[in-house]
Amino acid sequence: MGNEIDFAKKFSIPIPPKQDPSMPVIVVDDQSDIRLIISHHLNKLSFSKILQASDGYDAIALLQNTPNCGMILCDSSMPLVGAIDLLNEMKERVDLPRIPFCMLLDVPSREKLMEAVEHGVDEILAKPFTFQELTLKIGSCFKNFHNPNNPEKVYEMAKIRLRGRQFSEAIEIYNALKEASPTAVRPLLGLARVAMAQNKADEAMALLNAAEALNPKYVPTFVVKGELQLLKKDMLGAVESYKTAIFLSPLNPIRYKSAADMLFKMQRYGEAVEILELAWKNNVQFMELNHYLSQAYFMVKEYAKALKFIKTAVLTEPDNIVYLNQLGICLKETTQFDEASKIYNQIIKIDPDNKSALYNKAILLYTKGAKEDAVKLLDRVVKKHPDFAQAAAKLKEYQRDLQTPAAPPPIPTPTS
C-alpha cells in the first residue's frame, strides 16, 4: 500500500497521542504463571483492567465482550488457537476489533519472526523477559499500530464504518484499499461483506469469486462465501465452502465452530453433523464440540451416536434439564428403558412439573406395558399444562387403547 498517510488524512483516521492505561488489556497464554507475571507487570504500569485467557479461542469471546480494548499480548503457540490464527481472525472478522497486537515467543527463530512480520504482528516479546523489556515492547506495539502508515488502521476504519452501517463510507475506504493494492484479497472481502449487509447477494458473490481467483488458498474467502450461500439457501454450496475452509485450515477450531453456528441457526443439522464429524476425525477439540455433536445427532435422530456426547455434556452440567431430557430419549430409543426411567426420575426430582420429563416418562411406561400408569401420568401433565397439545392428544390415544377390549385368543386348530 503506497498512500497510507494520504488515507489517514482523507478518512480522518484517529491517531491517539499516547496509551490510555484505563483501557482493558487482554493477556493470552496457556501457562498461568506467565499470565500472572505479565498482569503483575501491567499493574505496575498503572493498567487497571487486565483480562486473561488460556488460549486464542477463549480470547475471541473476551474481544467480543470487551468494548474499547486497548491491546492484546498473546503467546505464539497454544493447544487450540495461537497468536497468528487469532490475529487473522481479528483482521478479518467484522465483529472483532483489530487492536495493537504483541506476540510472545518462546524461541524467536528466523522462521517465526518472518511469519510474524508477514501476518502484521505489531511487536514481538521474547520469553523470558524483564519488566523493562515488557515496558518497551508495550510502548513500541502501541506506536507501531497507531501509525498513519499502518494499513491495518485503514482496514479497521472500514470495519468500523461497516459495523455502523455507514455503507457508502465503508465502500469508499475499501475501494481506496483495492486501488492501492490491486492484488490484495481483503478489500474484495470487505466489499463483499458490505454487499451482503445491503442484501446484494449477486454482487457479493461476484466479489467473492474475484477474491478466490486472486488467491484460491485464502481461508476467509470461503468462510464468507459459506455465509452468503446459507443466506441464499444454497446448502450444498455452503457446506462445500466450509469444507474448503476446513481443508485449508484443518486444525483451527474456529472454522468448525463458525460453520456449526451458521448451520444450527438455519436448522440444518444434517449438514452440521457432516462438518462436526470432520472436527472429530481431525482430533480438533474445543469447548462446545460435545454440545454441538450431541445436539446435531439428536436432531437428526441418530440417538446411538448422540448418546455418548450427551453423557459427556451431562457430566459437565449435571443439572441441565435439556441435556437430561435428551439423554432420557436417547436411552429410551436405544431400548435402555431402566436407565431412561432413572433419568426421568432425576429430572422430576429437580423439577416436579417438568412437562417434557413427565411426558417422556409416560411414553416410556406405555412402551414397557404399564399403560394405566402412563395414562395417569399423562392426565397429570395435561391438568398441569392444559396448553400441551401433544400430551392431550397422546392421552386420548392411550385412553382409547385401554377402552378397546382385548382380542379373544385364537381358537386352536383341531389336530387329527
ABEGO torsion letter per residue (X at the ends): XAAAAAAAAAAGBBBBABBBAABBBBBBBABAAAAAAAAAAAAAAGBABBBBBABAAAAAAAAAABBGBABBBBBABBAABBAAAAAAAAAABAABBBBBBBBBBABBBAAAAAAAAAAGBABBBBOBBBAAAAAAAAAAAAAAABBAABAAAAAAAAAAAAAAGBAAAAAAAAAAAAAABAABAAAAAAAAAAAAAAGBAAAAAAAAAAAAAABAABAAAAAAAAAAAAAAGBAAAAAAAAAAAAAABAABAAAAAAAAAAAAAAGBAAAAAAAAAAAAAAGBBBAAAAAAAAAAAAAAGBAAAAAAAAAAAAAABAABAAAAAAAAAAAAAAGBAAAAAAAAAAAAAABAABAAAAAAAAAAAAAAGBAAAAAAAAAAAAAABAABAAAAAAAAAAAAAAABBBBBBBBBBBBX
